[in-house]
Amino acid sequence: MKKKIIILIFAILFPLSAGNVETDCTFKGKKLYGKVQIVNSFPDIKVQVVDSFPDLKVQMVNSFPSSCGKWQSVTSFPDFKIQFVTSFPDIKIKYESSFPGVP
């Protein structure tokens, strides 16, 4: 009985949905670089900003978001849409000023 409770608590505290960034810098087939639009509903990816243990290091750029972790914020014609959440993210990111990508 105690084992089941511990496993249940562990599953709640550490959801399996986080940590799904592939080594080729994709999440469920979506590339994690390019033009990104921030939305409040119907995102392609739910994102949580963290200070440690990110799935992806992100650098915000004004142009040429052509490599892993480089994001350019746009209001139309995005490559993918994100929604910021505080719990149950698809991926966790940390903002970086240099060396973006999969840690």
N, C-alpha and C positions, 0 to 999 in steps of 0.2 A: 504494500500500500504506500509506504514512504517513497519507494522508487517511482511510482506513478505520479505522485505529487511533485517530486523534484523534476521529473521530465516535463510535466505540464508547465511548471514555473519557468523552466529553462526555455521552452518553446515560446512562451509569451514574451519573455524578456529579450530573446534573440530570434526574431522572426527569420524564416528561411528565405523570404523574398529579397532581402538585401544581399549584396555581394555578387550580383549577376553580370558584372562587366567582363566581357570576354577579352582575351589577350590581343585580339585584333581591333580593340576599341569599339565594340558594338554591344548593344543591349537588345536582345530579341530581334536581331537583324537591323536595328537602327544604328547608324554610325553616330558616335558621340563626339562629333566635331562639326562645325559649320554654323549656319544661321539658326538661332534659337529664339522662340517666342515664348514669353511667360504668360500663362493663362490661369484662370481660376477654376475652369472645369474642362473636362474632356482632354486631358493631356496625353501625350504619347508616353511620357515617363514622369513618375512622381519622384521628386528630388528632396533630400534633406541635406542641409549644410551642416557640416561637423568640423570640429577642430582637430580631431585625431582619428586615425584608422579609416580614411576615406576609401571608397571603391575607385574614385577617379579624382585626379587633381585637375582643376579647371583654371584656365587663364582667359579672362575677358579681353578681347581684342577689338579694334575698330575696323580692321580689314584683314583679308586673307586668313580666315579660320579653316585652314586646310590640313591641319595635323591633329592628332589625338589630344583631346582636352581643350582645344582652342575654340571658344564660343564667341560669336558676335550676336549681340542682342538686336532683334528686329521686331517690327510691328506687323509686317506682312510678308508672305511668301517664305516661311521658315522651312528649314530642313526637318526640324522636329519641334514639338511643343513640350514645355515642362510646366509642372505645377509644384510650388514649394510646399512641403508638408513638414509637420513636426513629429509624426509617427507613421509607421508602416510605409517607408519609402521603397521604391524600386531600386534606387541607387543612392549612395551617400557621396557627397562631393566636398572638397576643400578648395577654397580659392587660393591660387598661387600667382605670384608675379612673374615667375619663371619656372621652367621645367614642368609643364603640364603633362598629363597622361596617366596611364595606369601605374600605380605605385609598385 
